[in-house]
Amino acid sequence: MKNHLLLITACVCMYAGGVSAQEKPAEVTKYTVMERFEPELILSAKEREQLKEERIAEVKRRREILDTLSISERKRERLLQDLIKDPFSNRLSRTMAEIEFEDEE
């Protein structure tokens, strides 16, 4: 009975995680307080949306690169956590710098 309950709980958690991980459009605030006082210092909402989409694309590209590396799962998980929480960490920067790409000729 406990095994069935555990299995059902695990399935529900996995389903809930999959539903919440679906791609949503980038959302930025349309109005900031600083924009009210110094509008020339603030980027427009459209420019901020574009920058956010570029950051999301960069994260996806780095994630794909990390998925193709032949490293241990533990190190891969740490790098993926760094990618999300601290994209400028030394560990992630060092790993990305050490990657050698094959020349296409």
N, C-alpha and C positions, 0 to 999 in steps of 0.2 A: 504494500500500500504506500509506504514511504517513497519507494522508487517511482511509482506512478505520479505521485504528487510532485516530486522533484523534477521529473521529466516534463510535466505540464507547466510548472513554474519556469523552467528553462526555456521552453518553447515560447511562452508569453513574453518573456524578457527579450528574446531574440527578435520576435516580431515587433515589439515596441521599439527596439533599437533600429530596426530596418525602416520602420515608418518615419521615425524622426530624422533619419539620415538622408531622406529624399532631398533632392536639390531644390533650393529656394532662391529667388532672385535676391541680389544684394540690396540690402536696405540701409539707407543713410538718412540722417535727419535733414529735413528740408530747411530748417531754420535754426541758427545757433545764436546765442546771446552775443558773442563777439561780432557776428555779422551785423548786428544792429548798430554797434558803435564804430567798428572799423571794417567796413565792407570790402575795402581794397586788399586787406590782409588775408581774407578767407577765400578759399576756392568755392566755386559754385557747386550746387548739389549734383549737377551732371558730371562735373570733373571729379568730385569725390566718389560717385558711383563708378566711374571709369577706373579710378585708382584701386578701389576695392575689388572690382572684377579682375584687374591685373594681378593683385595679390593672391586672390583665390586661384587664378590660373597658375601662378608660380608655385603655390603650395601643391597643387595637383601634379605639376610637372616633377617637382622634387620627390613627391610621394611615389610616383612611377619609377623614378630613378632608384630610390631606396628599395623598392620591391624587387628590382632586378639584380641587386648586388648579392654576391655570395658571402653573406655574413651570418653570424649566429642569430637565432630568433630573439634572444635576449637583447643583443645590441640593436637589432632592427626595431624592437619595441621602444627602446630608449630613444633612438633617433626619431621615431615617429612622434613620441611624446614631446621631444624638443621642437620638432617641426610645428606642432600645434601651440605649445605653451611659450617657447622661447626660440623663435626662428633665427636669432643671431647668436646662439650658443656656440661656444668654442668647439664642442664635440661635433655638432652638425656642420659647422664651417670647415673643420679639419677633414671630415669625411667627404664632403662635397669637393674639396680641393684635391684630395688624393685620387679621385676617380680618373682613370685613364680611358679616354675614348679611342676606339679604333678608327684609323683614317680610312675613309671611303675613297678608293681609287679605281 
